[in-house]
Amino acid sequence: MGKQIQWETSLTTAKANAKKGKKLILMDFYNNL
Amino acid sequence: MENNFIPLQIDFNKNKALVKRYAVKWTPTIIILDPEGEEHHRFVGYLPPEDFIAQIILGKGKVEFNLDRFEQAIQCFQEILARYPKADAAPEAQYYLGVAKYKASHDPKQLKLGLEVLQKDYPNSEWTKKAQVYSLIPG
């Protein structure tokens, strides 16, 4: 079983976590049809 | 993926400010950002897993390249070519591999060597056309 992805929903939080963890951000714009 | 990325999902219909800021017109749109929120790579539409992963690695490579971390960029581009040589992202990775090697070494022959691989492995790619001018490099 693959690990469930823990998605952020705030760009501000994602940026802070990326800086803290020296990571990049994968931003996925989605649309529930 | 979570070793290298913070995954962020944005609802297209509920985040008009971000939709406008990043000029998103269709979903899914995947954008690779550095920690400052600057865009380095994007792709639109659903992709099979191997193509998706190759695009993500390409995005990481382009971040490293744009931030002048050429050795790290080279590793990303080489990883795509080794693991996903048939992915749509592979010719672009080969193009940027040649450019990153040139930037790291200041040796223009790296551009020509990159073109030779493109001509051999991806003769019909737009990236091979874009690299064609490097055939004029002596040596």
Backbone of each chain as nested JSON, in Angstrom:
{
  "chains": [
    {"id": "A", "residues": [
      {"number": 1, "name": "MET", "atoms": {"N": [0.844, -1.199, 0.0], "CA": [0.0, 0.0, 0.0], "C": [0.881, 1.252, 0.0]}},
      {"number": 2, "name": "GLY", "atoms": {"N": [0.563, 2.201, -0.878], "CA": [1.302, 3.457, -0.871], "C": [0.889, 4.311, 0.313]}},
      {"number": 3, "name": "LYS", "atoms": {"N": [1.826, 5.165, 0.704], "CA": [1.543, 6.055, 1.827], "C": [0.608, 7.177, 1.369]}},
      {"number": 4, "name": "GLN", "atoms": {"N": [-0.373, 7.51, 2.205], "CA": [-1.307, 8.578, 1.88], "C": [-0.586, 9.924, 1.89]}},
      {"number": 5, "name": "ILE", "atoms": {"N": [-0.807, 10.71, 0.848], "CA": [-0.166, 12.025, 0.799], "C": [-0.886, 12.985, 1.742]}},
      {"number": 6, "name": "GLN", "atoms": {"N": [-0.118, 13.698, 2.543], "CA": [-0.675, 14.714, 3.446], "C": [-0.616, 16.063, 2.733]}},
      {"number": 7, "name": "TRP", "atoms": {"N": [-1.724, 16.467, 2.134], "CA": [-1.755, 17.697, 1.344], "C": [-1.898, 18.919, 2.242]}},
      {"number": 8, "name": "GLU", "atoms": {"N": [-1.084, 19.918, 1.977], "CA": [-1.325, 21.239, 2.549], "C": [-2.413, 21.926, 1.73]}},
      {"number": 9, "name": "THR", "atoms": {"N": [-3.084, 22.893, 2.345], "CA": [-4.079, 23.661, 1.589], "C": [-3.787, 25.159, 1.622]}},
      {"number": 10, "name": "SER", "atoms": {"N": [-2.714, 25.539, 2.299], "CA": [-2.344, 26.954, 2.404], "C": [-0.955, 27.167, 1.814]}},
      {"number": 11, "name": "LEU", "atoms": {"N": [-0.86, 28.1, 0.878], "CA": [0.45, 28.4, 0.284], "C": [1.4, 28.966, 1.344]}},
      {"number": 12, "name": "THR", "atoms": {"N": [0.863, 29.781, 2.235], "CA": [1.704, 30.382, 3.283], "C": [2.331, 29.289, 4.154]}},
      {"number": 13, "name": "THR", "atoms": {"N": [1.515, 28.321, 4.557], "CA": [2.031, 27.214, 5.373], "C": [3.014, 26.371, 4.572]}},
      {"number": 14, "name": "ALA", "atoms": {"N": [2.668, 26.122, 3.313], "CA": [3.555, 25.315, 2.462], "C": [4.924, 25.982, 2.315]}},
      {"number": 15, "name": "LYS", "atoms": {"N": [4.921, 27.312, 2.126], "CA": [6.192, 28.04, 1.988], "C": [7.007, 27.942, 3.285]}},
      {"number": 16, "name": "ALA", "atoms": {"N": [6.339, 28.103, 4.416], "CA": [7.049, 28.019, 5.705], "C": [7.638, 26.628, 5.902]}},
      {"number": 17, "name": "ASN", "atoms": {"N": [6.857, 25.609, 5.588], "CA": [7.345, 24.236, 5.758], "C": [8.456, 23.912, 4.754]}},
      {"number": 18, "name": "ALA", "atoms": {"N": [8.344, 24.475, 3.561], "CA": [9.384, 24.247, 2.549], "C": [10.701, 24.875, 2.994]}},
      {"number": 19, "name": "LYS", "atoms": {"N": [10.61, 26.075, 3.546], "CA": [11.832, 26.737, 4.03], "C": [12.446, 25.951, 5.187]}},
      {"number": 20, "name": "LYS", "atoms": {"N": [11.574, 25.534, 6.095], "CA": [12.051, 24.816, 7.279], "C": [12.691, 23.477, 6.905]}},
      {"number": 21, "name": "GLY", "atoms": {"N": [12.058, 22.773, 5.965], "CA": [12.537, 21.444, 5.598], "C": [13.452, 21.428, 4.398]}},
      {"number": 22, "name": "LYS", "atoms": {"N": [13.799, 22.635, 3.871], "CA": [14.617, 22.75, 2.662], "C": [14.033, 21.892, 1.544]}},
      {"number": 23, "name": "LYS", "atoms": {"N": [12.741, 22.094, 1.306], "CA": [12.034, 21.352, 0.255], "C": [11.45, 22.322, -0.761]}},
      {"number": 24, "name": "LEU", "atoms": {"N": [10.91, 21.766, -1.824], "CA": [10.186, 22.543, -2.83], "C": [8.691, 22.346, -2.597]}},
      {"number": 25, "name": "ILE", "atoms": {"N": [7.892, 23.043, -3.377], "CA": [6.44, 22.939, -3.254], "C": [5.868, 22.397, -4.556]}},
      {"number": 26, "name": "LEU", "atoms": {"N": [5.066, 21.355, -4.42], "CA": [4.333, 20.821, -5.57], "C": [2.884, 21.295, -5.413]}},
      {"number": 27, "name": "MET", "atoms": {"N": [2.505, 22.283, -6.211], "CA": [1.183, 22.897, -6.087], "C": [0.248, 22.326, -7.157]}},
      {"number": 28, "name": "ASP", "atoms": {"N": [-0.84, 21.747, -6.709], "CA": [-1.79, 21.063, -7.6], "C": [-3.116, 21.823, -7.572]}},
      {"number": 29, "name": "PHE", "atoms": {"N": [-3.422, 22.51, -8.656], "CA": [-4.736, 23.139, -8.789], "C": [-5.716, 22.088, -9.294]}},
      {"number": 30, "name": "TYR", "atoms": {"N": [-6.768, 21.86, -8.526], "CA": [-7.741, 20.839, -8.903], "C": [-9.135, 21.452, -8.954]}},
      {"number": 31, "name": "ASN", "atoms": {"N": [-10.036, 20.709, -9.558], "CA": [-11.394, 21.182, -9.734], "C": [-12.333, 19.994, -9.595]}},
      {"number": 32, "name": "ASN", "atoms": {"N": [-13.169, 20.015, -8.597], "CA": [-14.163, 18.953, -8.447], "C": [-15.332, 19.223, -9.39]}},
      {"number": 33, "name": "LEU", "atoms": {"N": [-15.393, 18.454, -10.448], "CA": [-16.447, 18.697, -11.454], "C": [-17.81, 18.262, -10.91]}}
    ]},
    {"id": "B", "residues": [
      {"number": 1, "name": "MET", "atoms": {"N": [8.267, 11.227, -2.789], "CA": [7.978, 12.603, -3.184], "C": [8.056, 13.555, -1.995]}},
      {"number": 2, "name": "GLU", "atoms": {"N": [7.567, 13.091, -0.838], "CA": [7.53, 13.985, 0.317], "C": [8.911, 14.232, 0.916]}},
      {"number": 3, "name": "ASN", "atoms": {"N": [9.936, 13.494, 0.429], "CA": [11.296, 13.82, 0.84], "C": [11.765, 15.13, 0.222]}},
      {"number": 4, "name": "ASN", "atoms": {"N": [11.216, 15.453, -0.938], "CA": [11.677, 16.626, -1.667], "C": [10.65, 17.743, -1.774]}},
      {"number": 5, "name": "PHE", "atoms": {"N": [9.367, 17.423, -1.576], "CA": [8.312, 18.398, -1.842], "C": [7.321, 18.511, -0.691]}},
      {"number": 6, "name": "ILE", "atoms": {"N": [6.799, 19.714, -0.515], "CA": [5.596, 19.923, 0.278], "C": [4.427, 19.875, -0.703]}},
      {"number": 7, "name": "PRO", "atoms": {"N": [3.538, 18.872, -0.593], "CA": [2.412, 18.807, -1.527], "C": [1.304, 19.775, -1.102]}},
      {"number": 8, "name": "LEU", "atoms": {"N": [0.844, 20.57, -2.06], "CA": [-0.139, 21.627, -1.788], "C": [-1.277, 21.517, -2.802]}},
      {"number": 9, "name": "GLN", "atoms": {"N": [-2.49, 21.341, -2.31], "CA": [-3.652, 21.274, -3.196], "C": [-4.454, 22.554, -3.085]}},
      {"number": 10, "name": "ILE", "atoms": {"N": [-4.793, 23.104, -4.229], "CA": [-5.554, 24.344, -4.284], "C": [-6.835, 24.106, -5.083]}},
      {"number": 11, "name": "ASP", "atoms": {"N": [-7.971, 24.383, -4.453], "CA": [-9.265, 24.244, -5.137], "C": [-9.423, 25.4, -6.124]}},
      {"number": 12, "name": "PHE", "atoms": {"N": [-9.49, 25.056, -7.389], "CA": [-9.559, 26.053, -8.463], "C": [-10.733, 27.015, -8.262]}},
      {"number": 13, "name": "ASN", "atoms": {"N": [-11.826, 26.523, -7.732], "CA": [-13.043, 27.339, -7.624], "C": [-13.094, 28.186, -6.354]}},
      {"number": 14, "name": "LYS", "atoms": {"N": [-12.205, 27.916, -5.413], "CA": [-12.303, 28.605, -4.117], "C": [-11.099, 29.487, -3.815]}},
      {"number": 15, "name": "ASN", "atoms": {"N": [-10.13, 29.534, -4.707], "CA": [-8.904, 30.304, -4.446], "C": [-8.585, 31.195, -5.644]}},
      {"number": 16, "name": "LYS", "atoms": {"N": [-9.495, 32.148, -5.885], "CA": [-9.354, 32.974, -7.089], "C": [-8.065, 33.799, -7.087]}},
      {"number": 17, "name": "ALA", "atoms": {"N": [-7.605, 34.202, -5.896], "CA": [-6.38, 35.011, -5.842], "C": [-5.182, 34.204, -6.355]}},
      {"number": 18, "name": "LEU", "atoms": {"N": [-5.084, 32.935, -5.918], "CA": [-3.96, 32.109, -6.385], "C": [-4.134, 31.718, -7.85]}},
      {"number": 19, "name": "VAL", "atoms": {"N": [-5.377, 31.48, -8.258], "CA": [-5.64, 31.171, -9.667], "C": [-5.17, 32.319, -10.546]}},
      {"number": 20, "name": "LYS", "atoms": {"N": [-5.451, 33.553, -10.096], "CA": [-5.03, 34.732, -10.862], "C": [-3.518, 34.926, -10.784]}},
      {"number": 21, "name": "ARG", "atoms": {"N": [-2.966, 34.796, -9.584], "CA": [-1.523, 35.026, -9.395], "C": [-0.691, 34.1, -10.273]}},
      {"number": 22, "name": "TYR", "atoms": {"N": [-1.12, 32.828, -10.374], "CA": [-0.353, 31.861, -11.155], "C": [-0.944, 31.626, -12.545]}},
      {"number": 23, "name": "ALA", "atoms": {"N": [-1.944, 32.461, -12.92], "CA": [-2.544, 32.419, -14.267], "C": [-2.959, 30.999, -14.653]}},
      {"number": 24, "name": "VAL", "atoms": {"N": [-3.707, 30.363, -13.771], "CA": [-4.181, 29.001, -14.041], "C": [-5.516, 29.073, -14.765]}},
      {"number": 25, "name": "LYS", "atoms": {"N": [-5.62, 28.355, -15.868], "CA": [-6.835, 28.409, -16.689], "C": [-7.532, 27.064, -16.792]}},
      {"number": 26, "name": "TRP", "atoms": {"N": [-6.849, 26.003, -16.38], "CA": [-7.42, 24.667, -16.566], "C": [-6.856, 23.751, -15.494]}},
      {"number": 27, "name": "THR", "atoms": {"N": [-7.596, 22.698, -15.192], "CA": [-7.117, 21.749, -14.183], "C": [-7.036, 20.343, -14.778]}},
      {"number": 28, "name": "PRO", "atoms": {"N": [-6.188, 19.473, -14.221], "CA": [-5.208, 19.845, -13.201], "C": [-4.04, 20.63, -13.778]}},
      {"number": 29, "name": "THR", "atoms": {"N": [-3.586, 21.622, -13.03], "CA": [-2.335, 22.313, -13.335], "C": [-1.403, 22.072, -12.158]}},
      {"number": 30, "name": "ILE", "atoms": {"N": [-0.238, 21.509, -12.462], "CA": [0.772, 21.228, -11.435], "C": [1.912, 22.223, -11.614]}},
      {"number": 31, "name": "ILE", "atoms": {"N": [2.249, 22.923, -10.55], "CA": [3.32, 23.923, -10.612], "C": [4.347, 23.605, -9.537]}},
      {"number": 32, "name": "ILE", "atoms": {"N": [5.617, 23.622, -9.951], "CA": [6.712, 23.409, -9.005], "C": [7.241, 24.776, -8.586]}},
      {"number": 33, "name": "LEU", "atoms": {"N": [7.217, 25.013, -7.278], "CA": [7.638, 26.294, -6.714], "C": [8.858, 26.095, -5.825]}},
      {"number": 34, "name": "ASP", "atoms": {"N": [9.69, 27.146, -5.75], "CA": [10.731, 27.13, -4.719], "C": [10.116, 27.601, -3.399]}},
      {"number": 35, "name": "PRO", "atoms": {"N": [10.869, 27.559, -2.307], "CA": [10.265, 27.918, -1.005], "C": [9.764, 29.356, -0.922]}},
      {"number": 36, "name": "GLU", "atoms": {"N": [10.199, 30.207, -1.86], "CA": [9.7, 31.59, -1.877], "C": [8.386, 31.722, -2.654]}},
      {"number": 37, "name": "GLY", "atoms": {"N": [7.942, 30.623, -3.253], "CA": [6.699, 30.668, -4.033], "C": [6.906, 31.028, -5.49]}},
      {"number": 38, "name": "GLU", "atoms": {"N": [8.164, 31.068, -5.93], "CA": [8.455, 31.379, -7.331], "C": [8.3, 30.121, -8.185]}},
      {"number": 39, "name": "GLU", "atoms": {"N": [7.629, 30.304, -9.313], "CA": [7.376, 29.17, -10.214], "C": [8.617, 28.829, -11.043]}},
      {"number": 40, "name": "HIS", "atoms": {"N": [8.865, 27.515, -11.225], "CA": [9.983, 27.064, -12.06], "C": [9.559, 26.088, -13.15]}},
      {"number": 41, "name": "HIS", "atoms": {"N": [8.409, 25.444, -12.961], "CA": [7.981, 24.452, -13.953], "C": [6.491, 24.19, -13.757]}},
      {"number": 42, "name": "ARG", "atoms": {"N": [5.795, 23.926, -14.865], "CA": [4.382, 23.555, -14.734], "C": [3.985, 22.603, -15.848]}},
      {"number": 43, "name": "PHE", "atoms": {"N": [2.953, 21.834, -15.588], "CA": [2.335, 21.041, -16.639], "C": [0.845, 20.935, -16.354]}},
      {"number": 44, "name": "VAL", "atoms": {"N": [0.11, 20.74, -17.425], "CA": [-1.351, 20.735, -17.363], "C": [-1.858, 19.383, -17.844]}},
      {"number": 45, "name": "GLY", "atoms": {"N": [-2.848, 18.839, -17.157], "CA": [-3.488, 17.606, -17.601], "C": [-3.035, 16.389, -16.829]}},
      {"number": 46, "name": "TYR", "atoms": {"N": [-3.826, 15.35, -16.935], "CA": [-3.515, 14.089, -16.247], "C": [-2.45, 13.335, -17.022]}},
      {"number": 47, "name": "LEU", "atoms": {"N": [-1.503, 12.778, -16.29], "CA": [-0.414, 12.017, -16.908], "C": [-0.337, 10.632, -16.275]}},
      {"number": 48, "name": "PRO", "atoms": {"N": [0.113, 9.625, -17.048], "CA": [0.412, 8.314, -16.453], "C": [1.501, 8.477, -15.394]}},
      {"number": 49, "name": "PRO", "atoms": {"N": [1.552, 7.558, -14.416], "CA": [2.477, 7.728, -13.281], "C": [3.927, 8.003, -13.679]}},
      {"number": 50, "name": "GLU", "atoms": {"N": [4.452, 7.279, -14.663], "CA": [5.866, 7.467, -15.005], "C": [6.107, 8.858, -15.584]}},
      {"number": 51, "name": "ASP", "atoms": {"N": [5.177, 9.326, -16.418], "CA": [5.329, 10.67, -16.981], "C": [5.166, 11.732, -15.894]}},
      {"number": 52, "name": "PHE", "atoms": {"N": [4.251, 11.483, -14.97], "CA": [4.036, 12.419, -13.866], "C": [5.311, 12.548, -13.029]}},
      {"number": 53, "name": "ILE", "atoms": {"N": [5.883, 11.415, -12.655], "CA": [7.096, 11.447, -11.82], "C": [8.245, 12.115, -12.577]}},
      {"number": 54, "name": "ALA", "atoms": {"N": [8.364, 11.809, -13.862], "CA": [9.433, 12.426, -14.652], "C": [9.267, 13.944, -14.695]}},
      {"number": 55, "name": "GLN", "atoms": {"N": [8.028, 14.413, -14.82], "CA": [7.797, 15.86, -14.829], "C": [8.155, 16.492, -13.48]}},
      {"number": 56, "name": "ILE", "atoms": {"N": [7.866, 15.786, -12.409], "CA": [8.188, 16.304, -11.08], "C": [9.708, 16.41, -10.891]}},
      {"number": 57, "name": "ILE", "atoms": {"N": [10.409, 15.386, -11.334], "CA": [11.878, 15.432, -11.219], "C": [12.436, 16.535, -12.119]}},
      {"number": 58, "name": "LEU", "atoms": {"N": [11.83, 16.671, -13.308], "CA": [12.261, 17.751, -14.207], "C": [12.063, 19.107, -13.526]}},
      {"number": 59, "name": "GLY", "atoms": {"N": [10.93, 19.255, -12.849], "CA": [10.68, 20.498, -12.134], "C": [11.73, 20.763, -11.071]}},
      {"number": 60, "name": "LYS", "atoms": {"N": [12.098, 19.728, -10.333], "CA": [13.146, 19.898, -9.316], "C": [14.47, 20.283, -9.987]}},
      {"number": 61, "name": "GLY", "atoms": {"N": [14.755, 19.615, -11.092], "CA": [15.985, 19.939, -11.818], "C": [16.002, 21.384, -12.298]}},
      {"number": 62, "name": "LYS", "atoms": {"N": [14.849, 21.883, -12.735], "CA": [14.793, 23.262, -13.225], "C": [14.933, 24.263, -12.075]}},
      {"number": 63, "name": "VAL", "atoms": {"N": [14.407, 23.915, -10.899], "CA": [14.642, 24.777, -9.739], "C": [16.14, 24.856, -9.463]}},
      {"number": 64, "name": "GLU", "atoms": {"N": [16.786, 23.687, -9.393], "CA": [18.23, 23.665, -9.108], "C": [18.998, 24.441, -10.176]}},
      {"number": 65, "name": "PHE", "atoms": {"N": [18.621, 24.232, -11.43], "CA": [19.279, 24.933, -12.54], "C": [19.097, 26.445, -12.399]}},
      {"number": 66, "name": "ASN", "atoms": {"N": [17.863, 26.879, -12.151], "CA": [17.576, 28.317, -12.075], "C": [18.258, 28.974, -10.885]}},
      {"number": 67, "name": "LEU", "atoms": {"N": [18.549, 28.188, -9.853], "CA": [19.23, 28.724, -8.673], "C": [20.746, 28.508, -8.755]}},
      {"number": 68, "name": "ASP", "atoms": {"N": [21.217, 28.153, -9.97], "CA": [22.663, 27.978, -10.234], "C": [23.284, 26.833, -9.456]}},
      {"number": 69, "name": "ARG", "atoms": {"N": [22.469, 25.866, -9.062], "CA": [23.02, 24.662, -8.402], "C": [23.107, 23.572, -9.467]}},
      {"number": 70, "name": "PHE", "atoms": {"N": [24.141, 23.7, -10.296], "CA": [24.188, 22.906, -11.525], "C": [24.457, 21.43, -11.273]}},
      {"number": 71, "name": "GLU", "atoms": {"N": [25.267, 21.113, -10.284], "CA": [25.541, 19.693, -10.026], "C": [24.261, 18.969, -9.579]}},
      {"number": 72, "name": "GLN", "atoms": {"N": [23.475, 19.637, -8.727], "CA": [22.207, 19.041, -8.303], "C": [21.236, 18.929, -9.477]}},
      {"number": 73, "name": "ALA", "atoms": {"N": [21.241, 19.937, -10.335], "CA": [20.376, 19.902, -11.518], "C": [20.771, 18.731, -12.42]}},
      {"number": 74, "name": "ILE", "atoms": {"N": [22.066, 18.549, -12.617], "CA": [22.56, 17.456, -13.461], "C": [22.064, 16.11, -12.922]}},
      {"number": 75, "name": "GLN", "atoms": {"N": [22.113, 15.95, -11.604], "CA": [21.642, 14.684, -11.002], "C": [20.169, 14.434, -11.328]}},
      {"number": 76, "name": "CYS", "atoms": {"N": [19.351, 15.481, -11.253], "CA": [17.919, 15.323, -11.561], "C": [17.721, 14.926, -13.028]}},
      {"number": 77, "name": "PHE", "atoms": {"N": [18.378, 15.627, -13.93], "CA": [18.192, 15.337, -15.356], "C": [18.698, 13.922, -15.685]}},
      {"number": 78, "name": "GLN", "atoms": {"N": [19.806, 13.536, -15.073], "CA": [20.33, 12.184, -15.306], "C": [19.381, 11.118, -14.745]}},
      {"number": 79, "name": "GLU", "atoms": {"N": [18.743, 11.423, -13.63], "CA": [17.792, 10.466, -13.041], "C": [16.62, 10.214, -13.987]}},
      {"number": 80, "name": "ILE", "atoms": {"N": [16.104, 11.271, -14.605], "CA": [14.996, 11.107, -15.565], "C": [15.438, 10.213, -16.717]}},
      {"number": 81, "name": "LEU", "atoms": {"N": [16.633, 10.498, -17.25], "CA": [17.099, 9.753, -18.425], "C": [17.392, 8.3, -18.081]}},
      {"number": 82, "name": "ALA", "atoms": {"N": [17.817, 8.042, -16.851], "CA": [18.121, 6.668, -16.445], "C": [16.849, 5.876, -16.132]}},
      {"number": 83, "name": "ARG", "atoms": {"N": [15.89, 6.519, -15.453], "CA": [14.717, 5.788, -14.968], "C": [13.515, 5.896, -15.896]}},
      {"number": 84, "name": "TYR", "atoms": {"N": [13.4, 7.017, -16.614], "CA": [12.206, 7.247, -17.453], "C": [12.597, 7.745, -18.851]}},
      {"number": 85, "name": "PRO", "atoms": {"N": [13.44, 6.977, -19.556], "CA": [13.932, 7.482, -20.855], "C": [12.84, 7.623, -21.911]}},
      {"number": 86, "name": "LYS", "atoms": {"N": [11.708, 6.963, -21.716], "CA": [10.622, 7.064, -22.693], "C": [9.579, 8.12, -22.306]}},
      {"number": 87, "name": "ALA", "atoms": {"N": [9.764, 8.76, -21.178], "CA": [8.803, 9.78, -20.741], "C": [8.88, 11.009, -21.647]}},
      {"number": 88, "name": "ASP", "atoms": {"N": [7.768, 11.723, -21.726], "CA": [7.753, 12.941, -22.544], "C": [8.732, 13.989, -22.029]}},
      {"number": 89, "name": "ALA", "atoms": {"N": [9.034, 13.935, -20.73], "CA": [9.961, 14.911, -20.146], "C": [11.417, 14.602, -20.491]}},
      {"number": 90, "name": "ALA", "atoms": {"N": [11.699, 13.411, -21.009], "CA": [13.093, 12.994, -21.189], "C": [13.872, 13.866, -22.177]}},
      {"number": 91, "name": "PRO", "atoms": {"N": [13.315, 14.211, -23.347], "CA": [14.104, 15.063, -24.257], "C": [14.449, 16.424, -23.644]}},
      {"number": 92, "name": "GLU", "atoms": {"N": [13.495, 17.001, -22.908], "CA": [13.784, 18.281, -22.252], "C": [14.878, 18.091, -21.2]}},
      {"number": 93, "name": "ALA", "atoms": {"N": [14.823, 16.954, -20.486], "CA": [15.862, 16.665, -19.495], "C": [17.223, 16.544, -20.177]}},
      {"number": 94, "name": "GLN", "atoms": {"N": [17.264, 15.893, -21.34], "CA": [18.525, 15.759, -22.065], "C": [19.04, 17.127, -22.514]}},
      {"number": 95, "name": "TYR", "atoms": {"N": [18.145, 17.972, -22.973], "CA": [18.519, 19.335, -23.381], "C": [19.148, 20.075, -22.201]}},
      {"number": 96, "name": "TYR", "atoms": {"N": [18.434, 20.074, -21.074], "CA": [18.928, 20.81, -19.911], "C": [20.16, 20.152, -19.295]}},
      {"number": 97, "name": "LEU", "atoms": {"N": [20.322, 18.846, -19.488], "CA": [21.536, 18.187, -19.007], "C": [22.759, 18.766, -19.71]}},
      {"number": 98, "name": "GLY", "atoms": {"N": [22.658, 18.914, -21.022], "CA": [23.769, 19.513, -21.771], "C": [24.038, 20.94, -21.332]}},
      {"number": 99, "name": "VAL", "atoms": {"N": [22.959, 21.701, -21.139], "CA": [23.123, 23.104, -20.745], "C": [23.714, 23.201, -19.334]}},
      {"number": 100, "name": "ALA", "atoms": {"N": [23.214, 22.358, -18.421], "CA": [23.711, 22.399, -17.041], "C": [25.186, 21.984, -16.984]}},
      {"number": 101, "name": "LYS", "atoms": {"N": [25.548, 20.987, -17.805], "CA": [26.957, 20.584, -17.841], "C": [27.83, 21.722, -18.368]}},
      {"number": 102, "name": "TYR", "atoms": {"N": [27.309, 22.429, -19.363], "CA": [28.05, 23.595, -19.882], "C": [28.197, 24.667, -18.797]}},
      {"number": 103, "name": "LYS", "atoms": {"N": [27.093, 24.951, -18.101], "CA": [27.126, 25.984, -17.069], "C": [28.093, 25.6, -15.941]}},
      {"number": 104, "name": "ALA", "atoms": {"N": [28.14, 24.296, -15.638], "CA": [29.006, 23.837, -14.551], "C": [30.476, 23.853, -14.956]}},
      {"number": 105, "name": "SER", "atoms": {"N": [30.744, 23.6, -16.24], "CA": [32.132, 23.418, -16.681], "C": [32.665, 24.581, -17.525]}},
      {"number": 106, "name": "HIS", "atoms": {"N": [31.754, 25.402, -18.07], "CA": [32.101, 26.467, -19.024], "C": [32.714, 25.897, -20.298]}},
      {"number": 107, "name": "ASP", "atoms": {"N": [32.439, 24.614, -20.548], "CA": [32.973, 23.963, -21.745], "C": [31.843, 23.842, -22.781]}},
      {"number": 108, "name": "PRO", "atoms": {"N": [31.893, 24.65, -23.848], "CA": [30.796, 24.633, -24.83], "C": [30.616, 23.29, -25.543]}},
      {"number": 109, "name": "LYS", "atoms": {"N": [31.639, 22.448, -25.495], "CA": [31.486, 21.123, -26.118], "C": [30.372, 20.317, -25.45]}},
      {"number": 110, "name": "GLN", "atoms": {"N": [30.068, 20.637, -24.197], "CA": [28.981, 19.921, -23.514], "C": [27.642, 20.149, -24.221]}},
      {"number": 111, "name": "LEU", "atoms": {"N": [27.483, 21.334, -24.798], "CA": [26.246, 21.62, -25.539], "C": [26.167, 20.747, -26.787]}},
      {"number": 112, "name": "LYS", "atoms": {"N": [27.299, 20.617, -27.462], "CA": [27.341, 19.811, -28.68], "C": [27.149, 18.33, -28.364]}},
      {"number": 113, "name": "LEU", "atoms": {"N": [27.757, 17.883, -27.273], "CA": [27.57, 16.484, -26.861], "C": [26.105, 16.216, -26.51]}},
      {"number": 114, "name": "GLY", "atoms": {"N": [25.479, 17.186, -25.866], "CA": [24.055, 17.053, -25.539], "C": [23.205, 16.95, -26.784]}},
      {"number": 115, "name": "LEU", "atoms": {"N": [23.531, 17.761, -27.795], "CA": [22.811, 17.693, -29.067], "C": [22.971, 16.314, -29.707]}},
      {"number": 116, "name": "GLU", "atoms": {"N": [24.165, 15.767, -29.665], "CA": [24.405, 14.455, -30.295], "C": [23.538, 13.362, -29.658]}},
      {"number": 117, "name": "VAL", "atoms": {"N": [23.371, 13.424, -28.354], "CA": [22.498, 12.449, -27.682], "C": [21.042, 12.689, -28.087]}},
      {"number": 118, "name": "LEU", "atoms": {"N": [20.649, 13.956, -28.143], "CA": [19.278, 14.26, -28.571], "C": [19.014, 13.725, -29.981]}},
      {"number": 119, "name": "GLN", "atoms": {"N": [19.957, 13.946, -30.872], "CA": [19.777, 13.484, -32.262], "C": [19.663, 11.965, -32.332]}},
      {"number": 120, "name": "LYS", "atoms": {"N": [20.419, 11.289, -31.468], "CA": [20.413, 9.819, -31.477], "C": [19.148, 9.26, -30.809]}},
      {"number": 121, "name": "ASP", "atoms": {"N": [18.816, 9.796, -29.638], "CA": [17.744, 9.189, -28.83], "C": [16.375, 9.824, -29.045]}},
      {"number": 122, "name": "TYR", "atoms": {"N": [16.356, 11.099, -29.423], "CA": [15.067, 11.81, -29.559], "C": [15.067, 12.662, -30.836]}},
      {"number": 123, "name": "PRO", "atoms": {"N": [15.232, 12.003, -32.002], "CA": [15.438, 12.768, -33.243], "C": [14.256, 13.662, -33.632]}},
      {"number": 124, "name": "ASN", "atoms": {"N": [13.05, 13.328, -33.169], "CA": [11.874, 14.104, -33.576], "C": [11.399, 15.098, -32.508]}},
      {"number": 125, "name": "SER", "atoms": {"N": [12.19, 15.296, -31.487], "CA": [11.758, 16.164, -30.397], "C": [11.98, 17.638, -30.729]}},
      {"number": 126, "name": "GLU", "atoms": {"N": [11.107, 18.479, -30.193], "CA": [11.313, 19.929, -30.331], "C": [12.619, 20.352, -29.66]}},
      {"number": 127, "name": "TRP", "atoms": {"N": [13.046, 19.616, -28.633], "CA": [14.268, 19.975, -27.907], "C": [15.496, 19.706, -28.762]}},
      {"number": 128, "name": "THR", "atoms": {"N": [15.397, 18.729, -29.657], "CA": [16.484, 18.481, -30.601], "C": [16.58, 19.646, -31.587]}},
      {"number": 129, "name": "LYS", "atoms": {"N": [15.43, 20.154, -32.011], "CA": [15.439, 21.342, -32.892], "C": [16.062, 22.534, -32.174]}},
      {"number": 130, "name": "LYS", "atoms": {"N": [15.679, 22.717, -30.91], "CA": [16.174, 23.867, -30.152], "C": [17.686, 23.797, -29.933]}},
      {"number": 131, "name": "ALA", "atoms": {"N": [18.219, 22.58, -29.899], "CA": [19.658, 22.402, -29.659], "C": [20.458, 22.376, -30.959]}},
      {"number": 132, "name": "GLN", "atoms": {"N": [19.76, 22.398, -32.096], "CA": [20.426, 22.216, -33.387], "C": [21.564, 23.215, -33.596]}},
      {"number": 133, "name": "VAL", "atoms": {"N": [21.367, 24.421, -33.112], "CA": [22.372, 25.478, -33.303], "C": [23.722, 25.098, -32.676]}},
      {"number": 134, "name": "TYR", "atoms": {"N": [23.718, 24.196, -31.715], "CA": [24.977, 23.806, -31.059], "C": [25.865, 22.979, -31.986]}},
      {"number": 135, "name": "SER", "atoms": {"N": [25.308, 22.549, -33.118], "CA": [26.131, 21.816, -34.087], "C": [27.225, 22.712, -34.657]}},
      {"number": 136, "name": "LEU", "atoms": {"N": [27.046, 24.02, -34.527], "CA": [28.028, 24.973, -35.063], "C": [29.237, 25.145, -34.142]}},
      {"number": 137, "name": "ILE", "atoms": {"N": [29.138, 24.591, -32.938], "CA": [30.251, 24.727, -31.988], "C": [31.429, 23.882, -32.474]}},
      {"number": 138, "name": "PRO", "atoms": {"N": [32.618, 24.474, -32.593], "CA": [33.761, 23.707, -33.081], "C": [34.166, 22.586, -32.106]}},
      {"number": 139, "name": "GLY", "atoms": {"N": [34.797, 21.575, -32.672], "CA": [35.363, 20.524, -31.83], "C": [34.511, 19.3, -31.742]}}
    ]}
  ]
}
